[in-house]
Amino acid sequence: MRAAGPGRRYPLRHLRADVTASLVVFLVAVPLCVGVAVASGVPAELGLVTGIVGGLVTGLLPGSSLQVSGPAAGLTVLVYEAVREYGIEALGVLVLAAGVLQLAMGVLRLGRWFRAISVAVVQGMLAGIGLVLIAGQLYTLADAEAPAGGLAKLGGLPGLVTGTLGSQAALAALAVGAGTIAVLVVWPRLPVVPRILPAPLAAVAAATAVTVVLDPPVARVRVQGLLDSVQPPGGAEFARLAEVGVLGTVLAFALIASAESLFSAAAVDRMHDGPRTDYNRELIAQGAGNTVCGVLGALPMTAVIVRSSANVRAGARTKASRVLHGVWLLVFAAAFPAALGVIPVAALAGVLVHAGWKLIPVRDLPPLWREHRGEAVVLGVTAIAIVVTNMFEGVVIGLLMAVAKSAWETSQVHLEVSAPSGDGAGPIRVRVLGNATFLRLPRLLDELEALPRDRTIELDLTGLRHLDHACRTALTGWAERHNEEGTEPVRVAA
């Protein structure tokens, strides 16, 4: 499929394919937009606002031609914690500042550097998000209040099980949520139906129909109305940008949203043969979208692989499909807001539990452990760190682990020792090869200390590709000690 290039008129022969694809993406986006908003602790309509902006603003801008933007499960945990700590009034400022930061990074052409982030860190980040998301949404499946923090959520699960078993209302909500997950799992395996109706919409529609008919005592989505939900930030909220914690949250929003969007763009590029993504322009497009979302007080956006892959599979040809999906979201939010009020919250929790599970690379872990054990360790440490601490600190720990692993793997140094044959009276030649850094210094000194002190040592450092200051100082110190304590000198060739 070919997307229309810059400066070209829209080819009308693509109109039918783009309209069809936009309707499919719209049907996928509705339950996800609403579900992410509810899980983030904000009105459901704000999720739709972000989806609309993702279509009408980001969708119109250059960058990636076929990927679709909107609220993403990957930022749910971070948004929930931000809203809990700073209040929903501050959400607009956080998202606005993150969008401006993304714009600046795009203008400075930093988009391509996101491709240098360790894949293990990204997978670990998504896995950690998935674990915390699942743990939190298990409470929502039973219409219960989730505690704050990943460890608290995991620690409270035994009490959740006990409380659910003793409550008819909680069991009813759990049945609705579990049924939603069952539909999501089974639906793609059906032969024809999934092509007509996306799994998330089918699952939520079925759960909603059951609750309407049987009227069980389960919580429904609260409806405020589209305009009532929009909360532009005020001057007091902008003043909070001076707080260190707020700035850390802004940085986390910008970096995680940017990384997720650009990794999604790389995945979408492999799914079609149209124009490749311009990473800097895509970063600017994402920043523009988040800036508008911030002005409206809505959720942050990223490019979403679920919607993007649905767009490509549905036969989209140009960016018109993603723009039209924003139009359909706007029509739905404006004309049918009351339809949200009949959706059971447990059904949306089921959608997000399923989405959280898909964030965990379960199938990739065994081969990764067999072939690249260090990468698997980085992935696991990043995921656990996010659960134990928070999103930002967990990602920083993962990045530090990835840097340490790379430094350890590249710091390979070994000695080639050759002694003269015959009477053994000549010098021992020691050639040091590789990259000598402080990480390998203990082993290097142990081997040098084992050399005889009654023989002349010729130490050849010319085979080193890198010699850091710590190693140079240590080797000089060893040579001086050998000369003081031994009977024969050390001669160094550097």
Buried (B, 14 or more C-beta within 10 A) or exposed (E): BEBBEEEEEEBEEBBEBBBBBBBBBBBBBBBBBBBBBBBBBBBBBBBBBBBBBBBBBBBBBBBBBBBBBBBBBBBBBBBBBBBEEBEBBBBBBBBBBBBBBBBBBBEEEBBEEBEEBBBBBBBBBBBBBBBBBBBBBBBBBBBBEBBEBBBEBBEBEEEBEEBBEEBEBBBBBBBBBBBBBBBBEEBEEEEEEBEEBBBBBBBBBBBBEBBEEEEBEBBBBEBBBBEEBBBEBEEEBBEBBEEEEBBBBBBBBBBBBBBBBBBBBBBBBEBBEBBEBBBBBBBBBBBBBBBBBBBBBBBBBBBBBBBBBBBBEBBBBBBBBBBBBBBBBBEBBEEEBEBBEEBBBBBBBBBBBBBBBBBBBEEBBEEBBEEBEBBBBBBBBBBBBBBBBBBBBBBBBBBBBBEEBEEEEEBBBBBEEEEEEEEEEEBBBBBBBBBBBBBBBEEBBEBBEEBEBEBBBBBBBEEBEEBBEEBBEBBEEBBEBBBEEBEBBBBBEE
